[in-house]
Amino acid sequence: MQVSDKSRTMVASALTALLALGGIATSHSAKAADFEKCAGIAAAGKNDCGTAVSACAGTAKQDRDAHAWVLVPKGTCSKIAGGTVTTDAMNRHGGGVSN
């Protein structure tokens, strides 16, 4: 079976796209490892994602809500008054709120 130049180009493009996506995923994981979730410091409406009491980003109703968090560089949270590093499983998109 003979493979056309067009087919080779399509396969090469698909492989290039897959490799690029893999690089993006790797850099995102490495980047996430350099940050921590810091609760208790977000301004109203400025939290990064869901909590046990809200579904998604930007839903904190008051400044310094104990549940609302933002990503900060590792080691920063403990230096901010009122900041607490959180590892609560509900601190993700969708939080603990049922849709």
Number of C-alpha atoms within 10 A of each C-alpha: 3 4 7 8 9 9 10 11 11 11 12 12 12 12 12 12 12 12 11 12 12 12 12 12 11 12 12 11 11 11 11 14 11 12 16 20 22 28 24 22 22 23 17 15 14 18 27 21 23 24 27 16 16 23 21 20 20 17 18 26 14 13 15 18 17 17 22 34 30 23 19 14 14 15 12 15 23 12 9 12 9 14 20 20 19 18 12 12 10 19 25 19 15 18 19 17 14 7 5
